[in-house]
Amino acid sequence: MAKSFLKLKNYEVYAIGAAFGGKLNLNIATWLMQTSMDGKTIVVALFKPDFTIELVKNSKHLCISLLAENQSNLINKLGRKSGREVEKLKNLDFGISPEGCPFLNQSIGYLDCEVVSWVEAGDHELAICKVLKMQMQHPEKTPLRLNYLREKGLVRG
């Protein structure tokens, strides 16, 4: 019922980096928000079946890269395949955060985070995170947003 109402929101698009047991993964997410006035706590919604949430739950860390419009080609590579079956980071320009999670070097910036708690939320779980490090890399770039992806036909709805 609320789905069409919420489609009016023009969310930013992020790549969520996770690592555990020698495995690295990146996935796409759009549901992220600041939950403290000082910006040191954020919440991100992760889809329960995804490989990313498995890695995050084991490591208790994740890295959030804010994608730029010129990175829209990553939607198919990072969002439509499982990291259980393909090596998503192959041929990508990425770095490793101090906590061991991958981030995209060409993104606008990234947050290195520690997950402090989880909340059930339908087919997603909310990871409540303490921001350990924030790094701006390309602040001059335009953030990738859902409306841009809709206009280009890269996402449904």
Secondary structure, DSSP 8 states (H G I E B T S, - for coil): --HHHHTT---B-EEEEEEETTEEEEEEE--EEE-STTS-EEEEEEETTSHHHHHHHHHSEEEEEE-BGGGTTHHHHHHSS-TTTS-TTTT--EEE-TTS-EEETTSSEEEEEEEEEEEEETTEEEEEEEEEEEEES-TTS-B-BHHHHHHTT-S--
